[in-house]
Structures are given as structure tokens and as C-alpha cells.
Amino acid sequence: MKIFPFLIVLLTGGLLIYGTQEMPPWGDPNAPASLHVSPRYIEKTVEETATPDMVTSVLADYRGYDTLGETTVIFTAGLSCLLLLRKDRE
């Protein structure tokens, strides 16, 4: 077993766990997202997007570039896997 990659994984995992200690509890009504972001989406969705469905308006209008970015990352990862795993015909 190679020790260096194992230590890197342990260090990264430890940092990720440490980073989640300051997050608000799940479903906390006093979390910043519950106090600022959600009420705006709920109150202004129909007025700003003309879409009665809140989920569609958030994904398509408010977070459109974010959704496009996530789709691009997944497409690039899939294409990279295909290129790395292809068989050469020689």
C-alpha cells in the first residue's frame, strides 16, 4: 500500500469534516438561506419570472448559469472518461 496517497486522502477527508462543523443544523429556520434567499424566491417568483412553478423558476431563471455550469462539468467529465478508457486500434 502506498502511504502518501493514503495520507492525502485522510488529510482531505479531515479538512472536509472540519469544514462542516460550522454549518447550521439541517432545517434551521434561522439559517441565512432561510432568512434571506428563500423568502425572496417565494415572494417574487411569479412577478420576476412569470412562471407559476417555483422549482422551475429557481432552476431555469435564478440559477440558470449555475445549472449550465454543472451540466458542462458533467459533460466534460464524461467525455474525459471516454477518451481515457478508449481502446486504440493499432
Secondary structure, DSSP 8 states (H G I E B T S, - for coil): --HHHHHHHHHHHHHHHHHTTTS--TT-TTSHIIIIIHHHHHHHHHHHH--S-HHHIIIIIITHHHHHHHHHHHHHHHHHHHHHH-----
